[in-house]
Amino acid sequence: MPVSDSRRRILVVGCGAMGGLFAARLSTLAEVVTYDTDTQHVAQINAHGLRIDGASELLARLSAVSEAQALSGQHFDAVLMLTKSAWPRCAI
């Protein structure tokens, strides 16, 4: 099977603490799109990137959406569901 030059596409559903960490780290290896229902958080990610502070710092520039319709017709190689246990139904 030939190797493609295009990057993998990953959707991260839920961009809180864990979703944000995974999205930021994965963005160094793949094209990452995040979906979160918090419109203010999504607007901040789109405007300023997603900053991870800790042992090392990372400012990830990635795409974030707050409306599921914005994902219609898009292809993803993987989807990570990283919502709080009470929220998956809202995300789907």
C-alpha positions as CSV (number, residue, x, y, z in Angstrom):
1,M,0.0,0.0,0.0
2,P,1.6,3.4,-1.0
3,V,2.3,5.9,1.7
4,S,0.3,9.1,1.4
5,D,1.9,12.5,1.9
6,S,-1.2,13.8,3.5
7,R,-1.5,14.0,7.3
8,R,-4.1,11.9,9.2
9,R,-7.2,13.8,10.3
10,I,-8.4,13.4,13.8
11,L,-11.6,14.6,15.4
12,V,-11.5,15.3,19.2
13,V,-15.0,15.6,20.7
14,G,-14.8,17.5,23.9
15,C,-12.0,20.1,24.3
16,G,-11.7,20.4,28.1
17,A,-8.7,19.4,30.1
18,M,-8.2,15.9,28.6
19,G,-9.6,16.6,25.2
20,G,-7.5,19.8,25.0
21,L,-4.3,17.9,26.0
22,F,-4.9,15.2,23.4
23,A,-5.8,17.6,20.7
24,A,-2.8,19.8,21.2
25,R,-0.3,16.9,21.4
26,L,-1.9,15.1,18.4
27,S,-1.8,18.3,16.4
28,T,2.0,17.9,16.1
29,L,1.4,14.7,14.2
30,A,-1.9,15.1,12.4
31,E,-4.6,17.6,11.3
32,V,-6.8,17.9,14.4
33,V,-10.3,19.3,14.5
34,T,-12.0,19.7,17.9
35,Y,-15.8,19.8,18.6
36,D,-17.0,21.3,21.8
37,T,-20.4,22.8,22.7
38,D,-18.8,25.7,24.6
39,T,-19.0,28.4,22.0
40,Q,-16.8,30.9,23.9
41,H,-14.0,28.2,24.3
42,V,-14.2,27.3,20.6
43,A,-14.0,31.0,19.7
44,Q,-10.9,31.4,21.8
45,I,-9.2,28.3,20.3
46,N,-9.9,29.6,16.8
47,A,-8.6,33.1,17.6
48,H,-5.6,32.3,19.8
49,G,-4.8,28.6,19.5
50,L,-4.8,26.1,22.3
51,R,-2.1,26.6,24.9
52,I,-0.9,23.7,27.0
53,D,1.3,24.6,30.0
54,G,3.2,22.1,32.2
55,A,6.6,20.3,32.0
56,S,6.7,21.7,28.4
57,E,4.7,24.3,26.7
58,L,2.8,24.0,23.5
59,L,0.6,26.4,21.5
60,A,-1.4,24.4,19.1
61,R,-3.1,26.0,16.1
62,L,-6.1,23.8,15.2
63,S,-9.6,24.1,14.0
64,A,-12.5,24.1,16.5
65,V,-16.2,24.0,15.9
66,S,-19.2,24.2,18.2
67,E,-21.9,23.1,15.8
68,A,-22.0,19.4,14.7
69,Q,-23.3,20.5,11.3
70,A,-19.9,22.1,10.6
71,L,-18.5,18.5,10.5
72,S,-21.0,17.2,7.9
73,G,-19.3,15.5,5.0
74,Q,-15.8,15.6,6.5
75,H,-13.7,12.5,6.7
76,F,-11.7,11.6,9.8
77,D,-9.2,8.8,10.3
78,A,-10.0,8.6,14.0
79,V,-12.4,10.1,16.5
80,L,-11.7,10.5,20.2
81,M,-14.6,11.0,22.6
82,L,-13.2,12.9,25.6
83,T,-16.3,14.3,27.2
84,K,-17.4,14.2,30.9
85,S,-19.5,11.1,31.5
86,A,-22.7,13.2,31.7
87,W,-22.2,14.8,28.3
88,P,-21.7,12.2,25.5
89,R,-25.4,12.3,24.5
90,C,-25.1,16.1,23.9
91,A,-22.0,15.6,21.8
92,I,-23.6,13.0,19.6
